[in-house]
C-alpha cells in the first residue's frame, strides 16, 4: 500500500476563514476614536488665584441675577460660562436649579477647586433688568474690562430703578383684568368692576409678598377677592338693585383668574424641559401646579360660602366679546401690552408684545372657526407667537421670552378654570364633579398646549436661524460633542434671545481640556 507523505494542502474554505474573521471585525468595530467627550483638566489656564476668585464671583452674581429676573436655566448657564471664558477660565462647571446656582472652577489635580453656591431667594419677571444684564454680558464678551470695573457696572444694572412707578404697574394689572373681562363678553359695568378689583388684588398681593406670606396662601387670598366681589354683585341683584342692569358676575372671577395665572412661569418650564434642564423644568412646573391649586382653593372657598348663603354665581354662556374679530383683537392687544408693562418691559417690547398678542388671538380664532378644537388651536397659536417672536427678537435685539410670555396671556383659560371649579362646588353630586373635573382637565390641557406651543415655536425658529447663519445650535444640557470654540466676530443671540452665542467647529482631534470617552 503506497504511503502518502505529502502534507495536506489547506482548503480554500480554511484559508478564507482569517479573511472572513477580519472582515467581520472591521465591520463590527469602529475604526475611529469614540465620539463622546469627557471634559477633564489637562493644562493650567494661567489665571492667578485672586483673579479667578474675582471672576467666579462676578459670574455667580450675573447668573443669580439672570435666574431671579426670569431667565431660563440654559441662559443662566451660558451667562456664567461666557463670562468666565472671556476672562480666561476654561475649566468651569455650572449647576442650576430653580432655587440655587453652583459654580465650580477646577484648577487641576494639585490645587483646590473654587466652588460657590448661592440661593436665589426670590424670582420675579423683570424684563427690563434682564435686557440690561444681557447688554452688559454682550459688551463684556466683546471687550473685556477689569473685573473691578465690570463689577461696578453690574452693580449699577442690578440697582437701577424700574422703568415704571408702582402705581402704573398696579394700573396695568387693572387694565389686564378689564381687557380679559371684555374679551369673554363683559359689559361696561363688569369691566369697571374687574378693573377696580384687580387694583385691590395687586395691592393686597404686594403687601402679602412684603410680609413674607407663602405664595400658595397669597394666591388663595388673591383669588378670593374677585370671587367675593362677584358674590356681592349677586347680592345686589337679589336685592333688586337695577342700576347695574343684567350683568354676569362670573366674568369678574374669570378675569381675576387670568390676572393670577398670567404671572406663572409656564413658558420657562417648557423651555427648560426642551433644553434638557429637567430638574429646573420640573420645579417650575410643580410651582405652577401649586399656585394654580391656591387659586382653586381661594375661589372654591368663597363659592361654597356663597352657595350656603343662597347667593350662587351663575356662569354665563357667552364666551366671546362679539362676532367682530377686530374688537377681540383689540382686547388681546390691550391684555398683552398691559402684562408687558406689569413685567417692567421697555417700550418696544410692549409694542411687540401687543402685536404678537393680536397675531396669537387671530390664529386661535381661525383655528376654532376651522373646527380643530380649543386645545389644538391654542397650541398652534402659541407656536406661531413663539416662532415670530424669536425671529423678530433676534433682529431687533431684545428678549423673545418677554414677548412670548406676554403674548399668550389672552389665550389663558381663565373662564374654563372658573367654570370647572364652579361646577364642582355648585353641584357636588354625580353629575357636577365629573363635569367639573372634565372642564378643569380641558383648562389644564389648554395651558400645557400654550407652553409647549411657545417653546416649540421658539426652538424651531432658532434652528432655522442657526442654519441660515451657519451656526451650530446650542446643545441640550445632556448633550456633548467634541468642539473647538471660537468667539464670533459679531455676537448673536442665544436660542431664547438673551445671550451671545459661541460659534463651534467640530474637529477630529480632542480639544484642549477635553478627553474623548464613551462609545
C-alpha positions in Angstrom: 0.0 0.0 0.0 1.6 3.2 -1.0 2.3 5.9 1.6 1.3 9.5 1.1 3.8 11.6 2.9 3.0 14.8 1.2 1.4 17.4 3.5 -2.2 18.1 3.2 -2.8 21.4 1.4 -5.2 23.7 3.2 -8.6 24.1 1.6 -9.9 27.3 0.2 -12.5 27.5 2.9 -10.0 27.2 5.7 -7.7 29.7 4.0 -10.6 32.1 3.8 -11.5 32.0 7.5 -9.0 34.6 8.7 -10.1 36.9 5.9 -13.7 36.5 6.9 -12.9 37.0 10.6 -11.0 40.2 9.9 -13.7 41.5 7.6 -16.3 40.8 10.3 -14.1 42.6 12.9 -13.7 45.6 10.6 -17.5 45.7 10.1 -18.4 45.5 13.7 -15.7 47.5 15.4 -15.3 51.3 14.9 -12.1 52.4 13.3 -12.1 56.0 14.8 -11.9 57.2 18.3 -15.0 57.5 20.5 -17.4 60.3 19.7 -18.5 61.4 23.2 -16.3 63.7 25.2 -15.4 63.6 28.9 -14.3 67.1 29.9 -11.2 66.9 32.1 -8.5 69.3 33.2 -5.4 68.8 31.1 -3.3 72.0 31.5 -3.3 75.2 33.5 -5.0 78.3 32.0 -2.6 80.8 33.5 -5.1 82.7 35.7 -3.9 83.5 39.2 -6.0 82.6 42.2 -7.1 86.2 43.1 -8.2 87.0 39.6 -10.0 83.6 39.3 -11.9 84.2 42.5 -13.0 87.6 41.4 -14.2 86.3 38.1 -16.1 83.4 39.6 -17.8 85.9 42.0 -18.8 88.2 39.1 -20.1 85.3 37.0 -22.1 84.0 40.0 -23.6 87.4 40.6 -24.7 87.6 37.0 -26.1 84.0 37.0 -28.2 84.6 40.1 -29.5 88.0 38.8 -30.5 86.3 35.5 -32.3 83.5 37.3 -34.1 85.9 39.6 -35.4 88.1 36.8 -36.9 85.2 34.8 -34.2 83.8 32.6 -34.2 80.1 31.7 -31.7 77.7 33.2 -29.9 77.4 29.8 -29.3 81.1 29.6 -28.1 81.2 33.2 -25.6 78.5 32.5 -24.5 80.3 29.3 -24.1 83.6 31.3 -21.6 82.0 33.7 -19.6 80.1 31.1 -19.4 83.1 28.7 -18.1 85.4 31.4 -15.6 83.0 32.8 -14.3 82.2 29.3 -14.0 85.9 28.5 -11.6 86.2 31.4 -9.6 83.1 30.6 -11.1 80.5 32.9 -11.6 77.3 30.8 -12.4 74.5 33.3 -15.7 75.8 34.8 -18.7 73.8 35.7 -22.2 75.2 36.4 -25.2 73.6 38.0 -28.5 75.5 38.0 -31.7 74.5 39.9 -34.8 76.6 40.4 -33.6 77.9 43.8 -29.8 77.9 43.5 -26.8 78.3 41.3 -23.5 76.5 41.8 -20.2 77.4 40.0 -17.0 75.3 40.4 -13.6 76.1 38.9 -11.3 73.1 38.6 -7.7 74.3 38.9 -6.0 71.0 38.4 -5.2 67.8 40.3 -2.8 69.6 42.7 -4.8 72.7 43.6 -8.0 73.1 45.5 -11.1 73.9 43.3 -13.1 77.1 43.8 -16.7 76.2 44.4 -19.5 78.7 45.2 -23.2 78.0 45.7 -25.8 80.8 46.2 -29.5 80.6 46.9 -32.0 82.6 44.8 -34.3 84.0 47.5 -37.0 85.3 45.1 -37.9 85.2 41.5 -39.9 87.8 39.5 -40.4 88.8 35.9 -38.4 91.9 35.4 -37.7 92.0 31.7 -36.0 95.5 31.6 -33.4 94.4 34.1 -33.0 91.1 32.1 -32.4 93.2 29.0 -29.8 95.4 30.7 -28.0 92.3 32.1 -27.9 90.8 28.6 -26.5 94.0 27.1 -23.8 94.1 29.8 -22.8 90.5 29.1 -22.6 91.1 25.4 -20.3 94.1 26.0 -18.1 92.2 28.4 -17.6 89.3 25.9 -16.8 91.8 23.1 -14.4 94.0 25.2 -13.2 92.6 28.5 -12.9 95.1 31.3 -11.0 94.8 34.6 -13.0 92.7 37.0 -13.5 95.5 39.4 -14.8 97.8 36.7 -17.1 95.1 35.4 -18.5 94.6 39.0 -19.2 98.3 39.3 -21.2 98.2 36.0 -23.0 95.1 37.1 -24.0 96.6 40.5 -25.3 99.6 38.5 -27.5 97.4 36.4 -28.9 95.5 39.3 -29.6 98.5 41.5 -31.1 100.6 38.7 -34.7 101.7 39.2 -37.6 100.2 37.4 -38.8 102.0 34.3 -42.3 102.4 35.7 -43.7 103.6 39.1 -45.6 101.2 41.2 -49.0 102.9 40.6 -48.5 102.4 36.9 -47.7 98.7 37.3 -50.8 98.3 39.5 -52.9 100.2 37.0 -51.6 97.9 34.2 -52.9 94.9 36.2 -56.3 96.6 36.3 -56.2 97.1 32.6 -55.3 93.5 32.0 -58.2 92.3 34.1 -60.6 94.7 32.4 -59.5 93.5 29.0 -59.8 89.9 30.0 -63.4 90.5 31.2 -64.3 92.3 28.0 -62.8 89.6 25.9 -65.2 87.0 27.3 -68.3 89.1 27.0 -68.5 91.5 29.9 -70.4 94.8 29.7 -69.2 98.2 30.8 -70.2 97.7 34.5 -68.4 94.3 34.9 -65.4 95.7 33.0 -65.2 98.6 35.5 -65.7 96.3 38.5 -62.9 94.0 37.1 -60.6 96.9 36.8 -61.2 98.1 40.4 -61.0 94.6 41.8 -57.7 94.0 40.1 -56.3 97.1 41.6 -57.2 95.8 45.1 -55.8 92.4 44.2 -52.5 93.9 43.1 -52.0 96.0 46.3 -53.0 93.0 48.5 -50.6 90.7 46.8 -47.8 93.2 47.1 -48.5 93.6 50.8 -48.6 89.8 51.3 -45.3 89.4 49.5 -43.6 92.1 51.6 -45.0 90.4 54.7 -43.4 87.1 53.8 -46.6 85.2 53.2 -46.2 81.9 51.3 -47.1 82.2 47.6 -49.8 79.5 47.9 -51.7 81.4 50.5 -51.2 84.7 48.7 -52.7 83.1 45.5 -55.6 81.9 47.6 -56.3 85.3 49.0 -55.8 87.0 45.6 -58.4 84.6 44.0 -60.8 85.0 46.9 -61.1 88.8 46.4 -62.7 88.8 42.9 -65.0 85.9 44.0 -66.1 88.0 47.0 -66.8 91.0 44.7 -68.8 88.8 42.3 -70.8 87.4 45.2 -71.6 91.0 46.4 -72.8 91.8 42.9 -75.1 88.7 43.1 -76.4 90.0 46.5 -77.2 93.4 44.9 -79.0 91.8 42.1 -81.1 89.7 44.5 -82.0 92.9 46.4 -83.5 94.4 43.3 -80.7 97.0 42.5 -81.4 97.9 38.9 -78.6 100.4 38.4 -76.2 97.6 37.5 -78.5 96.1 34.9 -78.4 92.5 33.6 -74.7 91.5 34.2 -72.7 88.3 34.7 -70.7 88.4 37.9 -68.8 85.2 37.0 -66.7 87.2 34.5 -65.2 89.2 37.4 -63.9 85.9 38.7 -62.7 84.8 35.3 -60.7 88.0 34.8 -59.2 87.7 38.2 -58.1 84.1 37.5 -56.4 85.3 34.2 -54.6 88.0 36.2 -53.2 85.5 38.7 -52.4 82.9 36.0 -50.5 85.5 33.9 -47.6 85.6 36.3 -46.9 81.8 36.3 -43.8 80.5 34.6 -45.4 78.0 32.2 -43.2 79.2 29.3 -40.0 79.0 31.3 -40.9 75.4 32.4 -41.4 74.3 28.8 -38.1 76.0 27.6 -36.1 74.3 30.4 -37.6 70.9 29.5 -36.6 71.3 25.8 -33.1 72.5 26.7 -32.6 69.4 28.9 -32.7 71.0 32.3 -35.3 68.6 33.7 -34.9 69.3 37.4 -35.4 73.0 36.9 -38.3 72.4 34.5 -39.9 70.0 37.0 -39.6 72.6 39.8 -41.1 75.3 37.6 -44.0 73.1 36.5 -44.7 72.0 40.1 -44.7 75.6 41.2 -47.3 76.3 38.5 -49.4 73.4 39.8 -49.2 74.5 43.4 -50.0 78.1 42.7 -52.9 77.1 40.5 -54.2 74.9 43.3 -54.0 78.0 45.5 -56.3 79.8 43.1 -58.7 76.9 43.2 -58.8 76.9 47.0 -59.5 80.6 47.1 -62.3 80.6 44.5 -63.9 77.4 45.8 -63.9 78.5 49.4 -65.9 81.7 48.6 -68.2 79.9 46.2 -69.0 77.4 48.9 -69.9 80.1 51.4 -72.0 81.9 48.8 -73.8 78.7 47.9 -74.7 78.0 51.5 -75.9 81.6 52.0 -78.2 81.3 48.9 -76.2 83.5 46.6 -74.7 81.2 43.9 -72.8 82.8 41.0 -74.3 81.8 37.7 -71.9 81.0 34.8 -72.5 83.0 31.6 -72.7 81.1 28.4 -71.1 83.9 26.5 -67.5 83.2 25.6 -66.5 85.9 23.2 -66.9 89.7 23.1 -68.8 89.9 19.8 -68.6 88.3 16.4 -66.4 91.2 15.3 -62.8 89.9 15.2 -61.5 93.4 15.3 -62.8 94.0 18.8 -61.5 90.7 20.0 -58.0 91.5 18.6 -58.1 94.9 20.3 -58.8 93.3 23.6 -55.9 90.8 23.0 -53.5 93.7 22.3 -54.6 95.6 25.5 -54.1 92.4 27.6 -50.6 91.6 26.2 -49.3 95.1 26.4 -50.7 95.5 29.9 -48.9 92.4 31.1 -45.7 93.6 29.4 -45.9 96.8 31.5 -46.5 94.7 34.6 -43.3 92.8 33.9 -41.3 96.1 33.5 -40.7 95.6 29.8 -39.5 98.6 27.8 -41.5 100.5 25.1 -40.5 98.5 22.0 -41.1 95.2 23.9 -44.5 96.4 25.0 -45.3 97.2 21.3 -44.0 93.9 20.1 -46.0 92.0 22.8 -49.2 93.8 21.7 -48.6 92.8 18.1 -47.8 89.2 19.0 -50.9 89.0 21.2 -53.0 90.1 18.2 -51.4 87.5 16.0 -51.9 84.8 18.5 -55.6 85.7 19.0 -56.2 85.7 15.3 -54.6 82.3 14.9 -56.8 81.0 17.8 -60.0 82.4 16.3 -59.2 81.0 12.9 -58.4 77.6 14.4 -61.6 77.5 16.3 -63.7 78.5 13.3 -62.0 75.7 11.3 -63.2 73.2 14.0 -59.9 71.9 15.1 -60.7 72.3 18.8 -59.6 74.8 21.5 -56.6 72.9 22.7 -55.1 72.3 19.3 -55.9 75.8 18.2 -54.2 77.2 21.3 -51.1 75.1 20.6 -50.9 76.3 17.0 -51.5 80.0 18.0 -48.8 79.7 20.7 -46.3 78.1 18.2 -46.9 81.0 15.8 -46.3 83.5 18.5 -43.1 81.8 19.6 -41.7 81.5 16.1 -42.4 85.1 15.1 -41.3 86.5 18.4 -38.0 84.6 18.2 -37.3 85.8 14.7 -38.2 89.5 15.5 -36.4 89.5 18.8 -33.1 88.5 17.2 -33.4 91.1 14.5 -34.3 93.9 16.9 -32.1 92.8 19.8 -34.5 92.1 22.7 -35.6 89.1 24.6 -38.1 86.8 23.0 -39.1 85.5 26.4 -40.6 88.9 27.3 -42.7 88.9 24.1 -43.9 85.3 24.2 -44.8 85.4 27.9 -47.0 88.5 27.4 -48.5 87.4 24.1 -50.1 84.2 25.4 -51.9 85.9 28.3 -55.1 86.5 26.3 -55.1 82.8 25.5 -55.0 81.6 29.1 -58.1 79.5 30.1 -59.3 81.7 33.0 -63.0 81.2 32.3 -62.6 77.4 31.8 -60.8 77.2 35.2 -63.6 79.1 37.0 -66.3 77.1 35.2 -64.8 73.8 36.4 -64.4 75.0 40.0 -68.0 76.3 40.0 -69.5 73.1 38.6 -67.8 71.1 41.4 -68.9 73.5 44.1 -72.4 74.2 43.0 -73.3 70.6 42.0 -71.3 68.2 44.3 -73.3 65.2 43.0 -72.8 62.5 40.4 -73.0 65.0 37.5 -71.3 68.1 38.9 -68.0 66.5 39.9 -67.3 64.6 36.7 -68.3 67.6 34.6 -66.2 70.0 36.7 -63.2 67.7 36.5 -63.6 67.4 32.8 -63.7 71.2 32.4 -60.6 71.6 34.6 -58.8 69.0 32.6 -59.6 71.0 29.4 -58.2 74.1 31.1 -55.1 72.3 32.2 -54.7 70.9 28.7 -55.0 74.3 27.2 -52.3 75.6 29.5 -50.0 72.8 28.5 -50.7 73.4 24.9 -49.8 77.1 25.2 -46.5 76.3 27.0 -45.5 73.6 24.6 -46.5 75.6 21.5 -44.5 78.7 22.5 -41.4 76.6 23.4 -41.6 74.6 20.1 -42.1 77.8 18.1 -39.0 79.5 19.5 -37.0 76.2 19.3 -37.7 75.7 15.6 -37.1 79.4 14.9 -33.6 79.1 16.5 -32.9 76.0 14.4 -33.8 77.9 11.2 -31.7 80.9 12.1 -28.8 78.7 13.0 -28.9 77.0 9.6 -29.1 80.4 7.8 -26.1 81.8 9.7 -24.0 78.7 9.7 -24.0 78.3 13.4 -24.3 75.1 15.4 -27.5 75.1 17.5 -26.8 75.1 21.3 -27.0 71.5 22.5 -29.2 70.5 25.4 -27.8 70.1 28.9 -27.4 66.4 28.5 -25.7 66.6 25.1 -22.0 66.6 24.5 -19.7 66.9 21.4 -16.1 67.5 20.8 -15.6 71.0 19.7 -13.1 73.8 19.5 -14.8 77.1 20.3 -14.0 80.5 18.9 -15.8 83.7 19.5 -18.0 85.0 16.7 -17.0 88.3 15.1 -20.4 89.7 15.9 -22.2 88.3 18.9 -25.6 86.8 18.1 -28.4 86.0 20.4 -28.9 82.6 22.0 -31.8 80.2 21.4 -34.0 82.2 23.8 -32.8 85.6 22.6 -31.0 86.6 25.8 -27.2 85.8 25.4 -24.4 85.9 22.9 -23.6 82.6 21.2 -20.3 80.9 20.9 -19.6 79.6 17.4 -18.5 75.9 17.3 -16.4 73.9 14.8 -16.2 70.2 15.0 -12.7 68.7 14.7 -11.1 65.3 14.5 -8.7 65.7 17.4 -9.8 66.3 21.1 -9.8 70.0 22.2 -7.7 71.3 25.0 -9.3 70.3 28.3 -11.4 67.6 26.7 -10.7 63.9 26.7 -12.8 61.6 24.5 -14.6 58.7 26.0 -17.6 56.5 25.6 -18.8 54.7 22.6 
